[in-house]
Amino acid sequence: MSNSIRTHLVVLGAGPGGYTAAFRAADLGMDVVLIERYQKLGGVCLNVGCIPSKALLHAAEVIEEARHAASYGVTFGEASIDLDKLRAHKDKVVGTMNAGLASMARQRKVRTITGSARFVSANELEIESGQGRQLLRFEQCIVAVGSQPVKLPGFPWQ
C-alpha cells in the first residue's frame, strides 16, 4: 500500500447523511476523513436524483402556472422548451451545489478521498483510489453509503 492515514472519524459515503455527519463532527473539533466513490460530493440525491429532478420539474411547474394564469386574466403564448438550455440550467444548479459542498469540506478541514473502501479490521479500512491503495486507521466510523432495493423472490420486479 502506498501510504497510511490516521483519523479520529471516517465517514463512508458523501450523500446528504454522510456529508452532514462529517461536517458536524468537524464543527465539534474532530479530525474527519470523508470517503466517496464518486468524484463529486452529494451522493445520488444531489448528482443524479432529487436535485436534478427538482430543477427539471420546476420548469414544468412554471409552464403549468402560466397556463393557470389565464383563468385570472394573464395570458402567455404557448410554451416551448429548449432542451439544451434546460439541461444546462440543471447542470448549473447541480454544479453550484457540488462546489458549495466541496468548499464547506475545505473550510471545515474535512479531508475527502475519492475511492472505494473495505474494512480490513475493526479500526482499519483499505481504500482503493486513483492513487492506488491506502490504509486508513480510525477510532470511529459512520457508514452512510445509501441503500439499494432488494429483489424479493416471488414478487415481480418493476
N, C-alpha and C positions, 0 to 999 in steps of 0.2 A: 504494500500500500504506500502511496506517495507521501502521506503525512497524517498526523493525528491532530484532532481538535478536542478541546475540553470546553464544557459549558455547564452552567447550572441547570438550564432548562432547554430542552429541544422540543420544538413543535413540528409535527409531521402534517403537512397539508396547509396551504396558504389560501384556503377559501375563507368565507366570512367567519366561520368558527375559529380557524387556525390563526389568521392574522389578528383577529380581535384578542385572542388569548395571548399571543406573542407580544402585542403592543401593550396590553395591560400589565403583563409580567415585567416588561422593560420599564414601564412607568413606575413600578414598585421597586425598581433597583436591581432586578435580576439580569444576569448575563444570559442572553437568549439567542438561539440559533433557530431559524425557520427554514425548513426544507420543503421544497415544492418541485414536483417532477416537470412542470411546465415552465417555460421561460418567464411568464408574467404572473404576478401575484393576483389573487382574486378568485381563483378556482373556477369551476363550471359556471357558477352564478354570474360572475362578472364577465367572463370571457366568451361564453357561448350560450348561456341560458337566460336567466332572468333579465339582466340589464340590456343585452341586445334586443331581446323580445320586447321589452317595455319601450325602448327607443323607437322600434318599428310600429308598435301598437299606438304610440302617441300620434303618429301621422294619420292612422285610421280614425282615431278619436277626433282629430281636428276636422277631417272631412265630414264626419257624421255631425259634428256640432254646426258646421257651416250649412249643411242640408237642413238641420232643425231650425236654424235662424230664420229661414223663410217663413216659418209659422208665425213669427212676430215682426215680420216686415223687413228683414235684412236678407237680401238675396245676393248670392255669389254666382259666378259662372260654374260650369261643370268642372270638377277637379280632374287634374291629370297628374300622373306620378312619374317622376324621373328616377328610375331605379338606381342609377349610378349615384345621383346626388343623395338619395335616401340611404343607400349603403354607406356612403362617405360620412353622412351625419352619424349613423350608428357607430361606425368605426371611430369617429372623433369622440363620441361620448365614452366609449369603452377605453380608448387611449388616454383620455383625460383622467379617468378614474384609475387606470393602471399606473399612470405617472404619479398620481396622488398617493397611492399605496406605497409605491417604491420610495417616495420622498418621506413619508411617515416612518417607514422602516429605518431609513438612514438617520433621520432626526432622533430616533429613539435608540440608535446604535444596535438595532436588531440585525444580526448577521444573516443573510439569506444565501442559501445554497440551492442551485438548480440540479436536481438529481433524484434518484430513487434510493430509498433506504430499506435496510432489512436488519432486524435485531440479530446480533451475534451473541449477546448475553443480556442479562437484566439491566445493565447500565452501559451498553455499547451498541452502536449502530455501524453498519458498513454502508457507506454512501457511494453509489456509482454515479459519476457525473462525467461531463466532457473532459475533465481534468484527470480522469482515472478513478481509482478507489481511494477513499479516505475512511479512517476510523474516527468515530466521534464518541467520546466518553461524556456521560451526562449524569446528573444527580436525579433529575425528574424529567418526565416525558409526557406530552399531551399528544394523543393520536387524534387528528382531526382530518381524516382523509376522505370524508364524504361517505357516500353509500352507493350501492349498486342493486338494482332489483334482482330478486331471486325468482327463478322459474320453478314453480311448484309442479310436481308430477301430477298428471291427470287433469290439469287445467290448461285451457288454450292460452297461448302467448300472443298478445296483441301489441 
